[in-house]
């Protein structure tokens, strides 16, 4: 960020005062709350979160410093308004990936084709689009999640929502727009995975994973040789 774009010291000070004011309002709302889901407390919480986030950003931009605490922003789920005793539920899962190594991805797809006696040759696996279709058609999503590096993919954010419903949907009812009716206010629980949480990874697991990938690289080097026929897929599926 250039010096001209940096916030002034006065702007940082004003943001700090806004946090203090929002903190006082939040405490007052909590002291006067009428129940566990008092909307006044919910609104004060959001105001405090927004003020804290704004202050944190200005503090970092101006002084390259951060606060020692984190208040969830507006991505926090709203109060639950679904049935108290759900008779049905839906599990919504989203996993994001980046295609980090297209050649590795297509090499794995060629292995699937080579193992399939009815395969269509290299036409499908010769493009990223076709290779993705082959791999996601051959492997379960959970297996791809656990072996994503082998397929040349890089993990992004992921989330799982368990949402409550009054009754089970009719067969085929939502297939045309499966995520259209995802209501945050009916989420019973959710589980998020993201790099923004600064998770600590096990060094031992990383070393094992790198060793496995090194062995895989040796195999893929042969597959990627222009003069070599792709080898048959030998991994258990």
N, C-alpha and C positions, 0 to 999 in steps of 0.2 A: 504494500500500500504506500502511495506517495505521501510526502509530508502535507501536501495541500488537501488530501482526502482524509487525513486523520482528524478525529474529533478533538475539540478543544478541552482544556482542563475544566472549564466551566460546564461543558456538556456532561463530562464524566461526573462532576460533583452534583449536577442536577439529577442525573440518573440514580445516584446513590441516595439522594433525598427522596426520590420517588419510591425506592425500595423500602425506606424507613416508613413512609406514609402507608404503603400497601401492607407492610407487616403489621402496623398498628390496626388497620382496618380488618385484617384477617383475624387477629386476636380478638377484636371486639365482636366480630361475627361469630366466632367460636364460643365466646362467653354467653352470647345471646341465642344460640341455636335452639331450635324447637324440636329437633329430632336428628337421627343419624343422616338423613338425606336433605338437610335444610338447604334450599337453593341459594340462600344468602352466603352460606359458608362456601359453597361450590363456586359462586361468582368471585368471592374474595380470594379464594385459592388461585383461580385463573389470573386475576389481576396481579397477585403477588408473583406468580410464575412469569408472567409477561414482563413485569418490572425487573425481576432478577435477571432474566435472560438479556434484556436490553442493557442493563448495567454491566453484566459480564462481558458482552461483546464490545462495549465502549472501553471498558477497562483494558481489555486485551489489545484493541486497536491503538489505544493511546500509550499504554505503559508495558504492553507485552506481559501482563499479569492476569491471573484468573482468581475467582473466588474459591474457597475451600469446600463449598457445598453446591449441590445441584438440585434444582426444583424441576420436576417434570413439566414440560410445556403443554401446549394445547392438544398434543397427541394422546394425553391421558383420556381413558374412556369415560364417557358421561355416566351418570347414575343408572343402575340397572332398572329397567322398567318391564322386563319380560315376566312370564308366569312364575309364581312362587314354586310350583311343582310341575316343571316341564314334562310333557308326555312324549316329546320328540326332541331331537337335537341335530344340528348340522356341524360338521367339522370342516372349516375352511383353511386351506394351507397355501401359502405363497412362498416360493423360494426363488431368489434371483441369482443368476449366474452371468459371468462375462466369458465370452469365448476367447480365452487367453492364448490358446495354441491350436489354431485351425487345422494344421497338418496332423497333429496328434489325434484330434477329433475324427478326421476323415480316415486316418489309419485304423483306428479302432472300428469304425464303421465298415471298412473293407474286411476286417477280420470276421465281423458278423456275417457279411455276405459270403465269405469263403466257407464258413461253417454251415451255411444254409444251402442245401442241395438245390433248392428252387430259387436261389437268389438271382437277381436280374443283372449281375455283373457290376462294373464300376460306375455305371451311369448314375445311380442313386447316391453312392458314397463319394462321388467326385465333387460334390458341392457341400458347403456348410449346412445349408437348409436341408438337403437330403440326408446328410450324415446325422443331424439331430433327430430327424424323423425315425431313422433306423435304430438309433441307440435308445431313444425313449420308447420305441415300440418293442424293443428286445428286453430291456431291463426295467425293473420296478423303480419308481421315483426315489424310494428310500435307498436302494442300492446305488443309484447314480449319486445321491447326496453323500454317501459314505466313500465313493470311489471317484469323486468328481475330478481330482487331479489326473487320474488315469485317462480321463476323457478330454483333457485339455481345457477344462472349465475352471473358473475361479469363483468361489463363493461370494455372494453379496449378502444383503439382508434377508432374513426369513422370518415368518410369523405364522402362528397357528391360533385360530379363533375357534372356540367352542361356543356356539350360539344356541339358545333355547327356542323352541317352537311350541305352539299350542297343539299341533297335530302333525302327523307325518304327511309329507307331500305325496301327491298322486304320482304313479310311475310316469316318467317322461315330462312332468309338469314344468321343471325349471331348466331342462337341458339346453335350451336355446340361449339362455342368459343366466348361467349358474351363479354369478356373483352379484347380480343386480340388486338382490334384496338383502344384502349383508347389512344388518342393523347393529351399530355399535352399542345401542342401548339394550340389546338382547344377548350380549356376550357374557357367558357365565365365567369364563376364564380365558386368558390368552398367554401365549409364550412367544417372546421375541428374541431373536439373535441378531446382533449387529456389531460392527466394529466400533461404533460410537460408545459402546459400554466398556471399552478398554479391558476386554477379558484377558486373563492370564492363561497362556497355553503351556502345556507340559512339554519341556524340552526333550524328554525321552521319547514321547510319542512323535515329535517332529523328526527326530533322528531316525526312528524306525520307518516313518513315512518316506523320508528322503532316500533311505536304502532301498525300499520297495520300488520307488520311482526310478532309481538308478538302474535297477534290473530291468524295469519296463522299457527304459530308454534304449537299452541294448537290443531288445526285441523289436522296438519300433524303428530303430535305425535300419534294420533289414527291410521292414515293410515300406519304408520311405525311399528305398533305393529304386530308381527308375527301372533298373534292369531285373528286379527281383519280383517274383509272383508273391502276393500276400499270403502269409501263412494261415493255417487253419486256427480258428479260435479254440483254445484249450482250457480257458478258465471255466470254472463251474458256474452255470447259470441256472 
